[in-house]
Amino acid sequence: MRSTRDSVAALAKVSSATVSRVYNNPDAVSEDLRQRVFEAARILGYAPNPLAASLRRKGTGTLAFVEFNKTGRPYYWGSFSSFDWFFGRAVRGVQKVIGQSSWQLRFYRVGNQEELKLLEKQCDGILAYDVDTPQELSLFDGITIPAVLSHHIGDDEQGCIVRTDNLYGGELQGRYLKEMGCEKPLYITGYVESVEPHAKRLEGFLRVYPQAKVISTAIGSPASIASIQDQVEQLLAVRSIDALAAVNDLTLFDLLMRCPMDLPAVGYDASPFSSLLGKRVASVDIQSGRLYQKATEKLLSMLAGKQEASTTILPHLVRDVQ
């Protein structure tokens, strides 16, 4: 006998409407109720029918996961294959919500507003990945379907947003080194004039260490660390620094492998590649999976008419990555 929404509701001891909300608007249901419904569905072998659900909603039943074409920039972190893991964590966060719903997800890459507006006829809502410039934000002017934007958006932007707080993240780096008893840290960064998250992280760090030494380089380029290696080694030789922080783990790890040093160190992003170092370091974890899970929950709430445009700032964590 085929299991139905009603049979799941009966086993979970909830209403059929609650089962529907669990699959279509999970943010409106408590974690306890969600788990009861999912367990009942597992026992009965129930899965929602995306086609039937979309017909009931009179929509496409599809959500668009949108990336933007960022070619031509002197620096963009997402262009480096060493950051593919970040995208994977973000997608898993989306899948954690979508996979237990009646919605389907499709992936798109767009470069202008015309391409973005074409999606209005192909999907019911948009999850925008790494909106990080005013120009990208302006592409959503006139978009009529619900959209949630993440994650490097500026502090004062308007719309339905789930974002990180790079200023606070930089402060966390500084606080970590303070707790380690460090007094003379070196901070490695780059592109602070053109990449707002880098500028914010540095600003946050300098709130804790106003007199910190700062070295800027072409982050991500093959010669970026080689170009500053002599400066770092000279600072080490005269004991002008007692700790190290960097704008991201990619930069921190590259430096530590070229210039082995027994100093407290903190990076940014909680990269999975720390095992290559063979030493203990810390990193700021912006929780990309949780961030995009929250963005997806927010989008489903908007589609259910339960959520108005607002900004959610996800907290960071500092944790040991080795």
C-alpha positions in Angstrom: 0.0 0.0 0.0 1.4 3.4 -1.0 2.2 5.7 1.9 0.6 9.1 1.9 1.0 12.4 3.7 -2.0 11.4 5.9 -0.4 8.1 6.9 2.8 9.9 7.8 0.8 12.4 9.8 -1.0 9.6 11.7 2.3 7.8 12.5 4.0 11.0 13.6 0.9 12.1 15.6 0.7 15.4 13.8 -1.7 17.0 11.3 -1.4 16.6 7.5 -0.8 20.3 7.4 2.2 19.9 9.6 3.6 17.3 7.3 3.1 19.7 4.4 4.9 22.5 6.3 7.8 20.2 7.1 8.5 19.5 3.4 7.6 22.9 2.0 8.4 25.4 4.8 10.6 23.6 7.3 11.7 26.8 9.1 8.1 27.2 10.3 8.2 23.9 12.2 10.2 23.1 15.3 13.1 20.7 15.1 11.4 18.1 17.2 8.3 18.0 14.9 10.5 17.9 11.8 12.4 14.9 13.1 9.2 13.1 14.1 7.8 13.6 10.6 11.1 12.5 8.9 11.3 9.4 11.1 7.7 8.5 10.2 8.4 9.1 6.5 11.4 6.9 6.7 9.5 4.0 8.3 6.7 4.3 5.8 9.0 4.9 2.8 7.3 8.1 2.0 8.7 10.8 -0.3 6.8 13.9 -1.4 5.9 14.1 -5.1 7.6 17.2 -6.6 5.3 17.3 -9.6 2.1 17.1 -7.6 3.4 19.7 -5.2 4.2 22.1 -7.9 0.8 21.7 -9.5 -0.9 22.4 -6.1 1.3 25.5 -5.8 0.7 26.4 -9.5 4.4 27.0 -10.0 7.4 25.2 -11.5 8.4 23.4 -8.3 11.9 24.5 -9.0 14.4 26.7 -7.1 17.4 28.2 -8.9 20.9 28.2 -7.3 22.6 31.1 -9.1 26.3 31.8 -9.4 27.5 35.0 -11.0 30.1 35.3 -13.8 33.1 36.9 -12.0 35.7 36.6 -14.8 38.0 39.6 -15.4 38.7 40.3 -11.8 42.3 40.6 -10.6 41.3 38.4 -7.7 38.3 36.2 -6.8 38.7 33.5 -4.2 36.1 31.2 -5.9 38.2 30.9 -9.0 40.8 28.8 -7.1 40.2 25.0 -7.2 41.6 24.9 -3.6 38.3 26.5 -2.6 36.0 24.0 -4.3 35.4 22.4 -0.8 33.7 25.6 0.3 31.2 25.4 -2.6 30.6 21.7 -1.7 29.8 22.6 1.9 27.4 25.3 0.8 25.6 22.9 -1.6 25.3 20.3 1.2 23.7 23.0 3.4 21.1 23.6 0.6 20.6 19.9 0.1 19.9 19.4 3.8 16.7 21.4 3.4 15.8 20.8 -0.3 16.4 17.0 0.0 13.6 16.8 2.6 11.2 18.9 0.7 9.0 18.7 -2.4 11.2 21.3 -4.2 13.7 20.6 -7.0 17.0 22.5 -7.4 18.7 23.6 -10.6 22.0 25.4 -11.1 22.6 28.4 -13.2 25.4 30.9 -14.0 24.4 34.4 -15.0 26.3 37.5 -16.1 23.7 40.2 -16.5 20.1 41.2 -15.5 18.6 39.9 -18.7 19.8 36.4 -17.9 18.6 36.7 -14.3 15.2 37.8 -15.4 14.8 34.8 -17.7 14.8 32.6 -14.5 11.6 34.2 -13.4 9.8 32.0 -15.9 11.8 28.9 -15.1 11.7 28.8 -11.3 9.8 29.9 -8.3 12.6 31.3 -6.2 16.4 32.1 -6.3 19.2 31.3 -4.0 22.1 33.6 -5.0 25.6 32.4 -4.2 28.3 34.8 -3.0 26.8 38.2 -4.0 29.7 40.4 -3.3 29.5 43.7 -5.3 26.9 46.5 -5.6 26.7 45.7 -9.3 25.6 42.1 -8.6 23.1 43.3 -6.0 21.6 45.7 -8.5 20.8 42.9 -10.9 17.9 42.0 -8.6 16.2 45.3 -9.1 12.8 44.4 -10.6 13.1 40.7 -9.9 9.5 39.6 -8.9 10.1 36.1 -7.5 11.4 35.5 -4.0 15.2 35.6 -3.8 17.7 35.2 -0.9 21.2 36.6 -1.4 24.4 35.3 0.3 27.1 35.7 1.6 29.7 38.5 1.2 27.1 41.3 0.9 27.9 44.7 2.5 26.6 45.8 5.9 24.0 48.3 4.6 22.5 46.4 1.7 18.8 45.8 1.5 16.8 42.7 0.6 16.4 39.2 1.9 20.0 38.4 2.9 22.0 35.8 4.8 25.5 37.0 5.2 28.8 36.7 7.1 30.4 39.4 9.2 33.9 39.8 8.0 34.6 42.7 10.4 33.7 40.5 13.4 35.7 37.6 11.9 38.8 39.7 11.8 38.2 40.7 15.4 38.0 37.0 16.3 41.4 36.4 14.7 42.8 39.1 16.9 41.0 37.9 20.1 42.4 34.4 19.5 46.0 35.6 19.4 45.3 37.8 22.5 44.1 34.8 24.4 47.4 33.1 23.4 49.3 36.0 25.0 50.7 37.4 21.7 51.7 41.1 21.6 53.3 41.5 18.2 51.4 39.8 15.4 52.0 40.0 11.7 48.9 40.1 9.4 49.2 39.0 5.8 46.5 40.3 3.4 46.0 41.6 -0.1 43.6 43.5 -2.5 42.2 45.4 0.4 41.3 48.3 -1.9 39.2 46.2 -4.2 37.9 43.2 -2.1 35.7 44.5 0.7 35.8 41.2 2.8 39.6 41.5 2.9 39.4 45.2 4.0 36.8 44.3 6.7 38.8 41.4 8.1 41.9 43.6 8.4 39.8 46.4 10.0 38.5 44.0 12.6 41.9 42.6 13.4 43.4 46.1 13.8 40.6 46.9 16.4 42.3 44.3 18.6 45.9 45.0 17.5 46.1 48.7 16.3 49.9 48.5 15.9 50.1 45.2 14.2 52.5 44.8 11.3 50.7 44.3 8.0 52.1 43.0 4.8 50.1 43.1 1.6 50.7 40.8 -1.4 48.9 39.5 -4.5 46.8 36.9 -2.6 46.4 33.7 -4.6 49.0 34.3 -7.3 51.8 31.7 -7.6 54.5 34.2 -6.5 52.5 35.9 -3.7 54.3 34.4 -0.8 57.7 34.3 -2.5 57.4 38.1 -2.9 57.1 38.7 0.8 59.2 35.8 2.1 62.3 37.9 2.8 60.3 40.5 4.7 58.8 37.8 6.9 62.1 36.1 7.5 63.7 39.4 8.5 60.9 40.1 11.0 61.4 36.6 12.5 65.2 37.0 12.7 64.9 40.2 14.8 62.0 38.8 16.8 59.7 41.7 15.7 56.7 39.3 15.6 55.4 36.7 17.9 52.2 35.5 16.0 50.8 35.2 12.5 47.4 35.9 11.1 46.3 35.8 7.4 43.2 36.9 5.4 42.6 33.2 4.5 43.9 29.8 5.1 45.3 29.5 1.5 47.7 32.3 2.3 48.5 31.2 5.8 49.3 27.6 4.8 51.5 28.7 1.9 53.5 30.9 4.2 53.9 28.3 6.9 55.1 25.7 4.4 57.7 28.1 3.0 58.7 29.6 6.3 58.4 27.1 9.1 57.9 29.0 12.4 56.8 27.9 15.8 54.4 30.8 16.4 50.7 30.9 17.2 48.8 31.2 13.9 45.2 31.8 12.8 43.7 31.8 9.4 40.3 32.2 7.9 37.8 29.8 6.3 38.5 26.5 8.2 40.0 24.8 5.2 40.2 21.0 5.2 43.9 21.1 4.0 45.4 21.8 7.4 46.7 18.3 7.7 49.3 19.2 5.1 51.0 21.5 7.7 51.8 18.9 10.3 51.3 21.6 13.0 48.4 23.0 15.0 46.8 26.2 13.7 43.4 27.9 14.2 41.0 29.3 11.7 37.8 31.3 11.6 34.9 29.1 10.4 32.1 31.0 8.7 30.1 27.8 8.6 29.2 27.9 4.9 27.0 24.8 5.1 24.9 26.3 7.9 24.9 29.7 6.1 23.3 28.2 3.0 21.0 26.0 4.9 19.7 29.1 6.6 19.4 30.9 3.3 17.4 27.9 1.9 15.1 27.8 4.9 14.5 31.5 4.5 13.6 31.2 0.8 11.1 28.4 1.6 9.5 30.6 4.2 9.3 33.5 1.7 7.6 31.1 -0.8 5.1 30.1 1.9 4.4 33.8 2.6 5.8 33.6 6.1 9.0 35.7 5.7 9.6 39.3 4.8 12.8 40.7 3.4 15.4 41.0 6.2 19.1 40.4 6.9 20.4 37.5 8.9 24.0 37.5 10.1 25.5 34.1 10.9 28.0 33.9 13.8 31.6 32.8 13.2 33.6 30.3 15.2 37.3 30.1 15.8 38.4 26.5 16.0 41.6 24.4 15.7 41.9 22.9 12.2 44.8 20.7 13.1 
